[in-house]
């Protein structure tokens, strides 16, 4: 696509062209420019939901969400309603503050901050900054919730810039692959939908530290990411498989110990001071059923299936659904481990990481729309086929349209559920297709564009160019099959 567009300015770069001679216009700076443009598109996409209008007594200003504007303008962001829902508007300390909500069947539930510690405290610090801004009369003013959204968005933008920087550094010779992460349609739609950019920054930073052979720093960053959103800790699994294959387990052990120590150091104070508030994240994820965009709800939508647990009564948990999702994800991890151990050439780190994270999203009972951002940096590193990735990202971003129209409701001229779940199914099939292509190139390393360009594994760190060194206790079925050369014509039977 880029090569064809370049015909306007003379066509693709020739074999003998000299590239990278500019001191100021470097690839990283150009990619940063793309990043800022798409972050701006993301902010303008949400801006309609922080517009003010007189709606209270005596013309008091409030958010203008009249006529379900958050859905019709497709500007919905969790950040705005969470400001009041998590009692941040009261200046409350997360995990300490509790409140009562009416649950299903009229039951009363005691609620706390529902996010992991780093994400929860980020909301608290952002609220304090917004309140401090509102207290200074000579600064431009707005509703506190609008100030809060902008503070959160500013921090998320910085986190996404860190994500793109780390991804660019991890791309090796194919530095321009990171441009697709910077200019992804998913960024324009979802970078300010929630707080996931923080987690992608920690995850990408952790992989970059690993690539630079700093396992302790990698573990610290992945541990912080796990205390923000759980998925960065999953990246330790592929690293374990590759370190077993290459006999570099000592590096993995240091990274894992640092990740565990960091996660406990961040969580322990909150867990000791406010145990019920700290446990709310785990309670909520255990109690909730299949979300609208999970594969389980897609099946229910088209078949009328009532789910593994059937209709749940007051206080009942989806025990079978929880077990099924856990077992399916375990099966995914075992399958990825098998691929990593039996591939003819050691797979690249990004390839296995993408398979694990995608497998988690496909089998989990929750796939919030912004979770797709988790895949963006890993995808451009694992499978740098730009047209294919752009097609997936576009499909995934466009799921937002029928989602908003479904939430609007048919009675308000919205769409029926099947329009939404149908696009979710297309998104899932696209991700499964990416996984199949990655497995294909793992077993046929000559098809890997990164290795064609001369790199082995830019994100590998100690794994880069490392030979196989299987421990003796690894059975034969967990090793690559020996490739037998075809007989020559001189020795071939007639």
C-alpha positions, 0 to 999 in steps of 0.5 A: 500500500505504501509502495503504491502511494509513493508513486506520487513522489517518485515511486518506491525506494531503489536498491541503491538509494541512501536512506536515513541521512536526515538528522532531523526527519528520522523514522522514529519522529515520523512515526511519532507524528503519525501517533500524535495525529491518530491520538488527536483523532481519538480525542476528537472522537470522544469530545462530543461526550464532554460537551456542556449544556444547561440542564440543571436547576437555574440553568446549571451546566452539565454533560450533554448526553441528551437523546442518548448522545453517547451512542448516536455520536458514538463518543462513549468512553468508560472514563466519563461515567466511571468518574461518578460510578467509582465515587471519584467525584467525591474525592474518595480514595479507591478501595477504601470507599464503598457504596451500595448498589441494587443488583439483579433480582433487587439484591443489594451489593456493596461495591468498591473500585473495580479496577486493579491497583495501578489502574485504580490509583491512576484514576485517583491521581487524575481526579486529584489533578482535575480538582486541583486544576478546577481550584485555580480560577485563572486557568481555563475551566470546564465541568470537573468531569470534563477536566478529569477526562482530559487529564486521563486522556493526556496520560493515556496519550503519553502511555500510547506514545511510549507503546509506539516508541517501544514497538519501533525499537522492537521492530529491528530492521523493519522499523516502518512496521511500527507506523501501522501501530501508530496509525491504526484505526483501533487507536482512533476509536479506542485509545481513550475508551478506557485505561488500556494504553497504560497496560500496553506501555508496560507490556511493550516496555517490558518486551523492550527491556527483555530485548535489551537483555535486562530481565529484571527491568523487564520483570518489573515493567511486566509486573506493573502491567499485570497490576494495571491489566492482567494480560502483560503477565501472560507474556512470561509464558512464551518467554518460558517456552523459548528459554526452555528451548534455548537453555536460558532459563536463568534469564526467565527466572530473574524476569519472573521473580522481578515481575512477581515481586513488583506485583506483590509490592504494588498490591500488598499495601492495598490488600492489607489496608482494604482487603475487601476493596482490593478483592473487588476486581477478582470478585467482579470478574468471578461473578459476571456472566458472558459479556456482549462481545464474547464468543459465548454471547455470540452463540447465545444471540444466534441460537437462543442458547441459555449458556453453560450455567443456564439462568442464574438466580440471586447470588449465583455465579457462572461456575461452569462458564468460569471453569470452561474459560479457564480450561480453554485458555489453558488449552491455548497455552499448551497449544502455543507451548507445543508450537514453540517447542516443535517448530523447526526453527525457534519462533520469535517472541512476538509471534508466541506472545500474540498467539497467547494474548489472542487466545485469551481474548477469544476464549475469555468471557469478556472482550471489552472493545478496547482490549483489541489495543493489546494486540496492535503492537504484538500484531505488527511485530509478529505478522508485518503484512500491512494490508492484512493487518489493516483489514483486521484493524478496520473490521475490529474498529468498525465493530464500534458502530453496530455496538453503539447502535445496539446499545441505543436500542431498537425502540430508539431506532437502534439495531437488533443484537444480531447486527452487533454479534454478527460483526463481533463474529467477523472480528473473531474470525479475523483474529483467528485468521491472523493466528493461523497465519502466524502458526503457518510462518512459524512452521515455515520460517522462510515465509517470515518477513522479519527473518527474510530481512536479515534479523533473527528475533529483534525482540529476543534478547538472549534468545536472538540467534540462540541455538536450540539446547533442549534439556535431556528430559524433554521427550522426542514428541516435544522436539522438532521433527528431523528433516530428511533430505530427499535422495539424490538422483544418483542414489534414488531407486529406479 
